[in-house]
Amino acid sequence: MIELWLPDADATDALGARLAITRPAQATVHLHGDLGAGKSTIARALLRALGVQGAIRSPTYTLVERYPLADGEAWHLDLYRIADPGELEFLGLDGAEVRLWLVEWPERGAGALAAPDLTIELSMRGPGRIARLHAGSPVGDAWVGRVSVGHEVAGDS
């Protein structure tokens, strides 16, 4: 696990870029945090760094947004409005071309989602936020290792 201090939007964008350049060939990322903690912000920064052009929308109302990548697709899910994990079967989440899953509010889809390779917990602290990256698989462990190279652990400021 690594903990990073993100004092501003530029730092959040930089983490998204770091996640993009160190991304494994295929991965599932679960994004946790209160409303407004930055889940969509970090997903947007990651997708933009992967070369996604045009609008990158929060899937709050659509539940799923799909984005083309050079090697397949990224799917960004927001499960906040899901009342029961069984509802996910109607979303058609079996895309073989998906290389990156970004899932906000994954606890609402418990049991119906793939286990995460990487979990990102975001919380507000003063004017910025704290990002905690937890590996959930060997793929995630290697990813966290690549992200942590050259990054500071969060301080108590």
C-alpha positions in Angstrom: 0.0 0.0 0.0 1.2 3.5 -0.7 -0.3 6.7 0.4 0.1 9.9 -1.6 -0.7 13.5 -0.8 -2.4 15.3 -3.7 -2.4 19.0 -2.8 -4.2 20.2 -5.9 -5.7 19.3 -9.3 -2.3 19.2 -11.0 -1.1 16.5 -8.5 -4.3 14.5 -9.1 -3.6 14.8 -12.9 0.0 13.7 -12.3 -1.2 10.6 -10.4 -3.6 9.8 -13.3 -0.7 10.1 -15.8 1.6 7.9 -13.6 -1.2 5.3 -13.4 -1.5 5.4 -17.2 2.2 5.0 -18.1 2.6 2.2 -15.6 -0.7 0.5 -16.4 -0.6 -3.3 -16.9 -2.1 -4.8 -20.1 -5.4 -5.6 -18.4 -6.6 -4.4 -15.0 -9.6 -3.7 -12.8 -9.5 -0.7 -10.5 -12.0 -0.1 -7.7 -12.4 3.6 -6.7 -13.5 4.3 -3.1 -14.3 7.6 -1.4 -17.1 9.8 -0.2 -19.1 11.9 -2.7 -16.7 14.6 -4.0 -13.6 12.8 -2.9 -12.2 12.7 -6.5 -13.1 9.3 -7.9 -14.3 10.7 -11.2 -11.4 13.2 -11.2 -8.7 10.5 -10.9 -10.5 8.3 -13.5 -10.7 11.2 -15.9 -7.0 12.1 -15.4 -6.1 8.4 -16.1 -8.2 8.2 -19.2 -6.9 11.5 -20.6 -3.3 10.3 -20.0 -4.2 7.1 -21.9 -5.1 9.3 -24.9 -8.9 9.5 -24.7 -10.0 12.5 -26.7 -13.2 14.5 -26.3 -15.5 14.6 -23.3 -14.9 12.2 -20.5 -18.2 12.1 -18.7 -18.9 10.8 -15.2 -21.1 7.7 -15.5 -23.3 8.8 -12.6 -26.5 8.6 -14.7 -25.5 6.4 -17.6 -23.8 3.8 -15.2 -21.2 2.9 -17.8 -19.1 5.0 -20.2 -16.9 3.2 -22.8 -13.7 4.8 -24.1 -11.4 3.5 -26.9 -7.8 2.8 -26.1 -4.9 1.9 -28.4 -5.2 -1.7 -27.2 -8.9 -2.2 -26.6 -11.4 -0.3 -24.4 -11.7 1.2 -20.9 -15.0 1.0 -19.2 -15.8 3.5 -16.5 -18.6 2.5 -14.2 -20.4 4.4 -11.4 -22.6 2.1 -9.3 -23.9 4.7 -6.9 -27.4 4.3 -8.3 -27.4 0.5 -8.2 -29.7 -0.9 -5.5 -28.7 -4.6 -5.9 -25.7 -6.3 -7.5 -28.1 -8.4 -9.6 -28.9 -5.2 -11.6 -25.4 -5.4 -13.2 -26.4 -8.3 -15.4 -28.5 -5.9 -17.5 -25.5 -3.7 -18.2 -23.8 -6.3 -20.4 -20.5 -6.1 -18.6 -18.8 -9.0 -20.4 -16.8 -7.1 -23.0 -13.7 -9.2 -24.0 -12.2 -6.0 -25.5 -12.0 -4.3 -22.1 -8.4 -3.7 -21.0 -9.2 -1.3 -18.1 -12.2 -1.4 -15.7 -12.6 1.8 -13.5 -15.4 1.1 -11.0 -16.7 3.8 -8.6 -18.8 2.6 -5.7 -17.8 -1.0 -6.3 -19.3 -2.1 -3.0 -22.7 -1.7 -4.6 -21.8 -4.5 -7.0 -20.3 -6.8 -4.5 -20.2 -10.4 -5.8 -21.0 -9.4 -9.3 -17.7 -7.7 -10.2 -14.2 -8.9 -10.8 -11.9 -8.6 -7.9 -9.7 -5.5 -8.1 -6.1 -5.5 -9.2 -5.9 -2.1 -7.7 -8.0 -0.3 -5.1 -7.7 3.5 -4.8 -9.2 5.1 -1.7 -9.6 8.8 -1.9 -10.3 11.2 1.0 -10.3 14.9 1.4 -7.7 16.5 3.6 -7.7 20.3 3.9 -7.3 21.8 0.4 -6.2 18.5 -1.2 -6.8 14.8 -0.9 -5.1 11.6 0.1 -4.9 8.7 -2.3 -4.2 5.2 -0.9 -3.3 2.6 -3.4 -3.8 -1.0 -2.4 -2.9 -4.0 -4.5 -5.4 -6.8 -4.8 -3.5 -9.2 -7.1 0.0 -9.9 -8.3 -0.8 -7.6 -11.3 -1.8 -4.8 -8.9 1.2 -5.4 -6.6 3.5 -4.8 -9.6 1.5 -1.8 -10.7 1.7 -0.2 -7.2 5.4 -0.8 -7.2 5.8 1.0 -10.5 3.6 3.9 -9.4 5.5 4.3 -6.1 8.9 4.8 -7.7 9.7 8.5 -7.3 6.5 9.4 -5.4 6.4 10.7 -1.9 4.3 9.1 0.8 1.7 11.5 2.3 2.8 13.6 5.2 0.9 14.8 8.2 0.4 18.3 6.9 
